[in-house]
């Protein structure tokens, strides 16, 4: 799965305005984040456990982080992914 994602993402132009949205849509159509891991990560961000300086992130800062793509780069290693069933993946890609 990693190599499939990497190959598709490498063909996209990063400077396009909609490239981040396209990457996010592709990744969400293939798999979903494990919900308990997301809850633990959000708690850690709000309590300041993910920052070396102990910075506590507000809800708006977390929303900005998610929309900027930094969330995927910095926090995805903390989250397990669950693949969608084949028919769901096909339907999501068609959508």
Protein Blocks (a to p, Z undefined) as FASTA:
>chain_A
ZZmmmmmmmmpcfkbmklmmmmmmmmmmmpccdfklmmmmmmmmmnopmpfnlpacdfkl
mmmmmmnommmmmmmmmpccddddfklmmmmmmZZ
